Amino acid sequence: MKKKLLALTLSLVMALSLAACGGDSGGEAAPAGTQPPADEKVYTIGICQLAPHPALDAATEGFQAALVEAFGEDGVKFDLQNAAGDSNTCSTIANGFVASGVDLILANATAALQAAAAATSDIPVLATSITEYGVALGIDNFSGTVGSNISGTSDLAPLDQQAAMVKEWFPEAKTVGLVYCSAEPNSQYQVDNVQAHLEGMGIACTQYPFSDTNDMASVVQSAADASDVLYIPTDNTCADNTGVIDNICRPAGVPIIVGEEGICTGCGVATLSISYYDIGHKAGEMAVQVLTGEADIAEMAIEYAPQFVKKYNPDICESLSLTVPEGYEAIAAA
């Protein structure tokens, strides 16, 4: 009797164990309505940033934040690569993204956009920190929409207002030197426009283009020697070398009006600036719409910063004994 009872008990234990294992392995169908949800799509985003400096860094951070807000940290994977200021490296990075089949590319700065545009006409490309898309992409009579696999956000601040700042700060100035990298087409666009506005005010202007960092210091020195004031646009090469520019111009007592806050922090007196984080975030919001199918990138118009702020550099203003006009906000110390 005892043997029969023991055998029955073991049989029951084995039956219960098998049932439990069957439940874990999914061998038995779960009741209706209790099936686990299918795995959600994980988007892979390739980010090509031209160079490491505060403005571009902020744009990338804003872009990533918008994607994480939409998909969660587990719903999006970023392949962030920095070209260290080299346009050829941008091309290598963009081609790598195409080969790996990313879902979308963020091109941060003009050279990155040009590389991505050359690398693919199929993968969606959102760009940011681009001054003028028509100039960057060689589109005549640009209407505001690229009309292909490309869209994004612009960092263009009103150039007429930047020119007016020269007159506001330095009403006695007679000569302005416009310093920029000739390899950046959007820098050329900006200085041409600012020059036209300044000459309309009766101020003589001379352009001082440099080809790369090898001749930048000598060009800046020539500009400082011949000018009352310098103007520097949103130029990535200048942004990478503000220390060099400041070491030439501040001892010479030559002030600089610049196109964005990051450059102003390093070598400028004042700027009419935007938030690069905000335009990066907007590009990220646009990316979400493209990835989810909510919007067709070919129909997405370029977006611009919603507001502009007049800012000044307290340290350089004090060094040059300048009086700050009303309506300017001090740039916080780093």
Salt bridges, closest charged atoms under 4 A:
GLU69 OE1 - HIS281 NE2 3.03
ASP103 OD1 - LYS41 NZ 3.23
GLU168 OE1 - LYS310 NZ 3.49
ASP246 OD2 - ARG250 NH2 2.91
GLU261 OE1 - LYS311 NZ 2.81
GLU285 OE2 - HIS281 ND1 2.96
GLU285 OE1 - LYS282 NZ 3.62
ASP315 OD2 - ARG250 NH1 3.17
GLU329 OE2 - LYS311 NZ 3.75
